[in-house]
Amino acid sequence: MLLLVGVSLVVYANALRNGFVADDDLQILRNDFVTNSHPLSDYFTTDAWGFAGSHLSDYYRPLQLMVYSAEYAAYGNRPWAWHLLNLCVNAAAVAAAYFLLLSLADAEMAFWAGLFFALHPMHVEAVVWVAALPDLICGLLLFLAMLAYHRARLRDARAWWLYLLSALAFFAALLTKETALLFPVVLLAYEYFYRRRSLLRLWEAWPSLVAFAGALAIYFVLRWRALGAFAPSAAPYLRFTPAQLTFAVPVVLARYVGKLLLPLRFNFFYFTPATVVLNRVSAAAALLLALLLVLPFLLRAKQPLLAFGVAWFLLILAPALDINAVGENYFTERYLYIPSFGFAICAAWVWLWALRKAGTAPERVAAWGALGIVLAFCVAQIERRIPIFHDDLRLYQATVLASPNSARLQAGLALAYEAAGNLPESIEHNLAAVAIDPAYQAAQFNLGESLVESNRSADAIQHLKMALALQPDDVLTLRSLAKAYVAQREWAEAEQCYRRAQQLDPEHADYYQHFVDNLDRAVQIENEIPALRAQAERARNSVAEWDQLGRAYATLLDWDNAIDCFQRALKLEPAPGDPAVLAELRIATQQRDAAERTLPAAH
């Protein structure tokens, strides 16, 4: 067991160099439930994304929020510490899986299945992405719940405390991730396949399941009180009909099986259209599904552990096959973390069978050599993938290469480039995002903001107006649109935006009024400029007149004219010139050069 724990820690040690990526920033660093202290009851009365706004998600995960809050209180925003906890929870899950198999089978099976579980490359996303911690905790708790239940069944009625312990672990898993919902069905599968209790006698297991029914009932009450319904989300992400799902779900399952058997071509965000019609792929996938459904029944008599392993894989993975509810990224590597325990059992059984069949020395050498190649391949895949999660730019660059037709990914890469200070690349990928999906409000808004920063206000207005049409009451969009109108000297339109923002955000009405007052001043300055220029032309040798005109142009962000005026003022003075005018020239030049650096290169 110690060897397995050590291996799991060593192979993922490079993850300690990684930072926060993707949802980590919003879900953790900008989550008020994480960064500020709250009464314990608050964590049980909100959904997992409640901090982000009033729109409820279908995720009720109070334990996740409490763990994140404890982590932030312990070590703040130091990413290595967050990654260290992920590694430790993963190592604990490997240890729990080992002890479970040691109880279900023997030391040999426990070691090899534990090793295959620890080294499967499909676990990388779950282990090295901070926001995937719920998968690790849920897996650990379900392994412990299964272990306690199995030990209790061995002792039968004398071990009520083990049933209670198992139910408590199950309850904690429910509060971490919805994957645990089908665990009571897993227990029934354990009774039927592993303990080989007949279907007609399954009802006799009810005394051992009472505590789990109670835990489930308490969870449902808490969930309903917090969310108002079991699944309050107004509409599914995808809208496949039952007939389409008949073809799509087996294909998704087949892809998961394929990734377990041959872990290649990883992707943080798989953007692949679902197969919703009958063709060779969906027909083959349906046959595979039928085989997997029948297989546990065929194995039950002679290989009960294998039968239970296949049942574990199918039942734990089942919630992830509800692709209408899962979302655009309905095929995700981290969803395999807990189900792959069943695969590890099957892989260990195959290896031990092959080793027993290798009767001669050359055959044993070949068997061990093949195993060495497989394990080396797994370790290499893990080490190759870990650095991709180092930062957002690396992660989204790799992901967009694999899934270039996703508006969400193109927009994510644009944000990563913006954070890195590369506005031209940011604009390019935001343009790609809105070309793919013009109704993607966040991409339209971010593109408009980047264009404003790049002194391309006319283009920015077009995209910000589109963003506002998609979300008319978004104050941030109104503020950015007002800024773009100001740059275009469209004062009336800018004032309309600020007035609307005042209505939507009355708490900061004075803030918006300040901008409205500045607009009045800008209109006044724009009207004064012809007279100021005429006055400067008449008094050609007046430093003050040219300086005043330059400051007026600078107020209107007209940097070229401002620089010209400041330079003319300095020419009228002996070196080194008026320090105030020099400072104004330097600021104007910096602003102009910054804008020019962000302009796209000519093609």
Secondary structure, 3 states (H helix, E strand, C coil): CHHHHHHHHHHCHHHHHCCCCCCHHHHHHCCHHHHCCCCHHHHCCCCCCHHHCCCCCCCCCHHHHHHHHHHHHHHCCCHHHHHHHHHHHHHHHHHHHHHHHHHHCCHHHHHHHHHHHHCCHHHHHHHHCHHHHHHHHHHHHHHHHHHHHHHHHHHHHHHHHHHHHHHHHHHHHHCCCHHHHHHHHHHHHHHHHHCCCCHHHHHHHHHHHHHHHHHHHHHHHHHHHHHCCCCCCCCCCCCCCHHHHHHHHHHHHHHHHHHHHCCCCCCCCCCCCCCCCCCHHHHHHHHHHHHHHHHHHHHCCCCHHHHHHHHHHHHHHHHHHCHHHHCCCCCCHHHHCCCHHHHHHHHHHHHHHHHHHCCCHHHHHHHHHHHHHHHHHHHHHHHHHHHHHCCHHHHHHHHHHHCCCCHHHHHHHHHHHHHCCCHHHHHHHHHHHHHHCCCCHHHHHHHHHHHHHCCCHHHHHHHHHHHHHHCCCCHHHHHHHHHHHHHCCCHHHHHHHHHHHHHHCHHHHHHHHHHHHHHHHHHHHHHHHHHHHHHHHHCCCCHHHHHHHHHHHHHCCCHHHHHHHHHHHHHCCCCCCCHHHHHHHHHHHHHHHHHHHCCCCCC
